[in-house]
Amino acid sequence: MTPFNKPFLIGSELKYIQEAVASGKISGNGKYTQKCQNFFEEKYDFGKCLLTTSCTDALEMAAILIDLEPGDEVIIPSYTFVSTANAFVLRGAKIVFADSGKDNPNLDATKLKSLISPKTKAIVLVHYAGIACDMDAIMELAHQYNLYVIEDAAQAIDSYYTGKDGIKKALGSIGHLATFSFHETKNIISGEGGMLVVNDLQFAKRAEIIWEKGTNRSAFFRGEVDKYGWVDVGSSFLPSEIIAAFLWAQLENLEKIQEKRKKLWEYYYKQFDLIADECKIKLPQIPQYATNNAHMFYIRFATLEERTKYIKMLKKQGILAVFHYISLHSSSFYSSKHDDRVLLNTDMFSNTLLRLPMFYELTEKEIDRIVNCFKETRC
């Protein structure tokens, strides 16, 4: 069996976990938490970084920070995981779903302006597959209408955007806030885990308070106040040192992990490019302004029926390939609240996109077998 995903241990995870346990502090915000946060701030020029137990938690922190009130509107792509929307629904916001582009699952920035109303408070974008959205266009609209921009960069570690000014910026460093995931399916993992990035430093102090259950506990341990107490809303968002220790082992080897994943992605693309026209499948398209962090490799079929057929066929060959998001605007929970706009591109990606196995220990031989399954039965 070739699985869809296989978590990879680089080698130092258990050593660092053992050291964390031996230190006598495993409850969070210790040595390894600080090392991870400093790593991101220094390498990617992020603002204040706060590790969380998941990207979902980071999104919920972002929703609290922008002071959403019931009736406020938040623009979110329909083609995304439920956490992207749920974090803002929990604060009482109305979700206005954006359609994807024709060639890329990311939201179509050219259609955003029509979705903005006097009630709009934020644009939440998703860098799908680690490929950048059109950040210049999005940030220009945000500045024009005084909106917050939150980057859901769950899949986008070590990926970049080059703006009109020619400056290359890490995804997660551009919006007012950003969130990352270290779930076991991501490039860099800690089992579960995430991070909030605060680029607009007006939010920095409050973010730390929300992170620490609504208390100024961190300020107390830094000696900035003589006692700590309950000063704001918050929750238990910070992860244990065990999670942070695991993550640190991965971050130490980020370049090695990324180099291998990119080689696998490029090999996939080269092999499928040879048969794409004959087999009537479409390959990922990467805009000129974006880099590829090799988070996933996907192909697209013409119809839902064809995709379903090939999921079953690959499974019979011992290869696990999976579709991705079901359009949130058509979900049983939110369809009655949607404004009835037809989101053609979102539905197209929901029905036709197929993710193929992608993990560090995948081999070129396994990729050849996957490609040959298509050649033998479809071309």
Residue pairs with C-beta under 8 A, 6 or more apart in sequence:
1 318
1 319
1 320
2 318
2 319
2 320
2 357
2 362
2 366
2 369
2 370
3 320
3 357
3 359
4 320
4 321
4 322
4 355
4 356
4 357
4 358
5 184
5 185
5 357
5 358
5 359
6 359
6 360
6 361
6 362
7 184
7 189
7 191
7 359
8 189
8 257
8 359
8 360
8 361
9 249
10 249
10 250
10 252
10 253
10 256
10 257
11 249
11 253
12 249
12 252
12 253
13 245
13 246
13 249
13 250
15 249
16 32
16 245
16 246
16 248
16 249
17 242
17 245
17 246
19 245
20 26
20 30
20 31
20 32
20 241
20 242
20 244
20 245
21 242
23 30
23 31
23 241
25 31
25 241
26 240
26 241
26 242
27 240
27 241
28 238
28 239
28 240
28 241
28 244
29 212
29 218
29 238
30 241
30 244
31 241
32 241
32 244
32 245
32 247
32 248
33 51
33 238
33 239
33 241
33 244
35 244
35 248
36 49
36 51
36 195
36 244
36 247
36 248
36 251
37 49
37 50
37 51
37 195
38 49
39 248
39 251
40 46
40 49
40 195
40 197
41 47
41 48
41 49
43 170
44 170
44 172
44 173
45 169
45 170
45 173
46 170
46 172
46 173
46 178
46 197
46 199
47 173
47 197
47 198
47 199
47 200
47 201
47 204
48 197
48 198
48 201
48 204
48 207
48 208
49 195
49 196
49 197
49 198
50 58
50 61
50 195
50 196
50 198
50 207
50 208
50 211
50 237
50 238
51 193
51 194
51 195
51 238
51 239
51 243
51 244
51 247
52 58
52 61
52 193
52 194
52 195
52 196
52 211
52 237
52 238
52 239
53 192
53 193
53 194
53 236
53 237
53 238
53 239
53 243
54 83
54 181
54 183
54 192
54 193
54 194
55 83
55 152
55 154
55 179
55 180
55 181
55 183
55 194
55 195
56 83
56 86
56 87
56 194
57 194
57 196
57 235
57 237
58 179
58 180
58 194
58 195
58 196
58 237
59 83
59 84
59 86
59 87
59 88
59 124
59 150
59 152
59 179
60 87
60 90
60 235
60 237
61 196
61 207
61 210
61 211
61 237
62 87
62 150
62 177
62 179
62 196
63 87
63 88
63 90
63 91
63 93
64 91
64 210
64 233
64 234
65 177
65 198
65 203
65 206
65 207
65 210
66 121
66 122
66 148
66 150
66 176
66 177
68 74
68 88
68 91
68 92
68 93
68 121
68 122
69 91
69 92
70 92
70 93
71 92
71 93
71 94
71 119
72 91
72 92
72 93
72 94
72 119
72 120
72 121
73 93
73 94
73 95
73 96
73 117
73 119
73 120
73 121
74 88
74 93
74 94
74 95
74 96
74 120
74 121
74 122
74 123
74 124
75 96
75 97
75 98
75 112
75 115
75 116
75 120
75 122
75 123
75 124
76 84
76 85
76 88
76 95
76 96
76 97
76 98
76 124
76 328
77 84
77 97
77 98
77 99
77 100
77 105
77 106
77 107
77 124
77 125
77 126
77 128
77 346
78 97
78 98
78 99
78 100
78 327
78 328
78 329
78 330
78 343
78 346
79 100
79 105
79 107
79 126
79 128
79 325
79 327
79 328
79 346
79 349
79 350
80 126
80 128
80 152
80 325
80 328
81 154
81 325
82 328
82 331
84 124
84 126
84 152
85 95
85 328
85 334
88 95
88 122
88 124
89 95
89 334
93 121
94 119
94 337
95 328
95 334
95 337
96 115
96 117
96 120
96 339
97 328
97 329
97 338
97 341
97 343
97 346
98 107
98 108
98 111
98 112
98 115
98 343
99 107
99 108
99 111
99 341
99 343
99 344
99 345
99 346
100 106
100 107
100 108
100 343
100 345
100 346
100 348
100 349
101 107
101 108
101 345
102 108
102 345
103 285
104 128
104 131
104 285
104 287
105 128
105 129
105 349
105 353
106 125
106 126
106 127
106 128
106 131
106 132
106 133
106 134
107 125
107 126
107 133
108 345
109 133
109 134
109 137
109 138
109 141
110 137
112 123
112 137
112 138
112 141
113 141
116 141
116 145
116 147
120 145
120 147
121 147
121 148
122 147
122 148
122 149
122 150
123 138
123 141
123 142
123 147
123 148
123 149
123 150
124 149
124 150
124 152
125 133
125 138
125 149
125 150
125 151
125 152
125 175
126 133
126 152
126 154
126 155
127 133
127 151
127 152
127 153
127 155
127 156
127 159
127 171
128 155
129 155
129 284
129 295
129 296
129 298
130 155
130 156
130 157
130 158
130 159
130 171
130 187
130 292
130 293
130 294
130 295
130 296
131 156
131 159
131 284
131 286
131 287
131 290
131 292
132 156
132 159
132 160
132 161
132 171
132 287
132 289
132 290
132 291
133 161
134 287
134 289
135 161
135 163
135 169
135 174
135 175
135 289
136 163
136 164
136 289
138 149
139 149
139 174
139 175
141 147
142 148
142 149
148 175
148 176
148 177
148 200
149 174
149 175
149 176
149 177
150 175
150 176
150 177
150 178
150 179
151 171
151 172
151 174
151 175
151 177
151 178
151 179
151 197
152 178
152 179
153 159
153 171
153 172
153 178
153 179
153 180
153 197
154 179
154 180
154 181
154 183
154 186
154 194
155 181
155 186
155 293
155 295
155 296
156 171
156 172
156 180
156 293
156 295
157 172
157 180
157 186
157 187
157 188
157 254
157 293
158 170
158 187
158 188
158 254
158 258
158 293
159 170
159 171
159 290
159 291
159 292
159 293
159 295
160 168
160 169
160 170
160 171
160 290
160 291
161 168
161 169
161 171
161 174
161 289
161 290
161 291
162 168
162 169
162 288
162 289
162 290
163 169
163 289
171 178
172 178
172 180
172 197
173 197
173 199
174 199
175 199
176 199
176 200
176 203
177 196
177 197
177 198
177 199
177 200
177 203
178 196
178 197
178 199
179 194
179 195
179 196
179 197
180 194
180 195
180 197
181 193
181 194
182 188
182 189
182 190
182 191
182 192
182 193
182 194
182 195
182 247
182 250
183 189
183 191
183 192
183 193
183 194
184 191
184 192
186 295
187 257
187 258
187 261
187 293
187 294
187 295
188 247
188 250
188 251
188 254
188 257
189 246
189 247
189 250
190 239
190 243
190 244
190 246
190 247
190 250
191 243
191 246
192 239
192 243
193 239
193 243
193 246
193 247
196 207
196 211
196 237
198 204
198 207
206 232
208 218
208 219
209 215
209 216
209 218
209 231
209 232
209 234
210 232
210 233
210 234
210 235
210 237
211 218
211 234
211 237
211 238
212 218
212 234
212 238
213 234
213 235
213 236
214 230
214 231
214 232
214 233
214 234
214 235
215 228
215 229
215 230
215 231
215 234
216 225
216 228
216 229
216 231
217 228
219 225
219 228
220 226
220 227
220 228
250 257
257 360
258 293
258 294
260 360
261 293
261 294
261 295
261 358
261 360
262 292
262 293
262 294
264 294
264 297
264 358
264 362
264 364
264 367
265 292
265 294
265 297
265 358
267 364
267 367
268 297
268 356
268 358
268 367
268 371
269 283
269 284
269 297
271 367
271 368
271 371
272 281
272 283
272 299
272 371
272 374
273 283
275 281
275 371
275 374
275 375
275 379
276 282
276 283
276 299
278 379
279 374
279 375
279 378
279 379
280 301
280 302
280 378
281 299
281 300
281 301
281 374
281 378
282 299
282 300
283 299
283 300
284 297
284 298
286 292
294 358
295 358
296 355
296 358
297 355
297 356
297 358
298 324
298 353
298 354
298 355
298 356
299 353
299 354
299 356
300 349
300 352
300 353
300 354
301 307
301 310
301 352
301 354
302 352
303 351
303 352
304 351
304 352
306 352
307 323
307 351
307 352
307 353
307 354
310 321
310 354
310 374
310 377
310 378
311 321
311 322
311 323
311 354
313 373
313 377
314 320
314 321
314 370
314 373
315 321
317 369
317 373
319 357
319 369
319 370
319 373
320 357
321 354
321 355
321 356
321 357
321 370
322 354
322 355
323 350
323 353
323 354
323 355
324 349
324 350
324 353
324 355
325 349
325 350
326 350
327 343
327 346
327 347
327 350
328 334
329 335
329 338
329 341
329 343
329 346
330 338
330 347
356 370
357 366
357 370
